[in-house]
C-alpha cells in the first residue's frame, strides 16, 4: 500500500487513495497507521476518492488518530489539493473538494501557498443543540466555570478567550473535559485564544479525536470568528505553535484562509505492517465524530 505524507504548519496527514486500499479503513487500522511508534505516524488520514459531483476534483474523507471520522480539515484540504495538483503534474491551480461538510475550494499557488475558501461559519448547529443564536455558553470543566462561543466551521469549535495563556497542565485538563462535555453531543474541538493586538490573536488548539495539534485551520477559524465578534479586526493573524494563519472574516462570517502545504515524503507500507493491518480484521467504522 502506497501513501504520501504532507503537513501544514506541523499538522500532518497520511494521504491515501481509496482505489489503492487493499482493505477497509477500520478504527483499529486507522489507530495503528496514525501511531507515531507503531505505524506511519500522523494527526490523521485523508482518504481521497473520485467523485461524481459536477465541478468537484475529488472527494476527501478525514479520519482522526482515535479511529473516528471528522467532517472537515482545513489543513487537510490544502494538503489534498496540493497532492492532486502534484499528481496531475500541475504546480498550482484551483481544486474543488467534496467533504462531509460540503464543497471546499482551494487555490494553490506555484510556491505551494494556498488560499482556502471555507464557506460561511455559523453560531448555531446541532453540535450545540441548547445553544442560543449568538453561540454563547457557559460550562464547568476541570473545576472552572468557562465562558465560550460555539462556532460551526464545517465541524464544531468551542472558542474560549483568555486574558493570558494557560499552562500545559491546565490546558490539557480543561480541553479534555470540554471536548466530551454533555453540552456537545458529538464532542467538540476546543481553542483557547488571547488577544495580542487589534489584528492578531494567539491560540492553542485541542482537536476532537486527536488532542493538541501544532496548528488547525478550522480551529483557527473558530477562534478568529469569536475574536472578530469580540472586537478584533478582520483580516487577522492567528498565531499557533506550528505557525501563523491569516484569516478573513466578512460580515456574513464567510471565511478565507491563507495557508500552505508541504510534501514530507512518499512511501509504501512494509510487508510486516501490512500483515498486522490485515490481522486486525474488518469491522464497521465506529465512534464517528459526525452524524450524517
C-alpha positions, 0 to 999 in steps of 0.5 A: 500500500502506497501513501504520501505524507504532507503537513501544514504548519506541523499538522500532518496527514497520511494521504491515501487513495481509496482505489489503492486500499487493499482493505477497509479503513477500520478504527483499529487500522486507522489507530495503528497507521496514525501511531507515531511508534507503531505505524506511519505516524500522523494527526490523521488520514485523508482518504481521497476518492473520485467523485461524481459531483459536477465541478468537484476534483475529488472527494476527501474523507478525514479520519482522526488518530482515535479511529473516528471520522471528522467532517472537515480539515482545513489543513487537510484540504490544502494538503489534498489539493496540493497532492492532486495538483502534484499528481496531475503534474500541475504546480498550482491551480484551483481544486474543488473538494467534496467533504462531509461538510460540503464543497471546499475550494482551494487555490494553490499557488506555484510556491505551494501557498494556498488560499482556502475558501471555507464557506460561511461559519455559523453560531448555531448547529446541532453540535450545540443543540441548547445553544442560543443564536449568538453561540454563547455558553457557559460550562464547568470543566476541570473545576472552572466555570468557562465562558465560550462561543460555539462556532460551526466551521464545517465541524464544531469549535468551542472558542474560549478567550483568555486574558493570558495563556494557560499552562500545559497542565491546565490546558490539557485538563480543561480541553479534555473535559470540554471536548466530551462535555454533555453540552456537545453531543458529538464532542467538540474541538476546543481553542483557547485564544488571547488577544495580542493586538487589534489584528492578531490573536494567539491560540492553542488548539485541542482537536476532537479525536486527536488532542493538541495539534501544532496548528488547525485551520478550522480551529483557527477559524473558530477562534478568529470568528469569536475574536472578530465578534469580540472586537478584533479586526478582520483580516487577522493573524492567528498565531499557533505553535506550528505557525501563523494563519491569516484569516478573513472574516466578512460580515456574513462570517464567510471565511478565507484562509491563507495557508500552505502545504508541504510534501514530507515524503512518499512511501509504501507500507512494509510487508510486516505492517501490512500483515498486522493491518490485515490481522486486525480484521474488518469491522464497521467504522465506529465512534464517528465524530459526525452524524450524517 
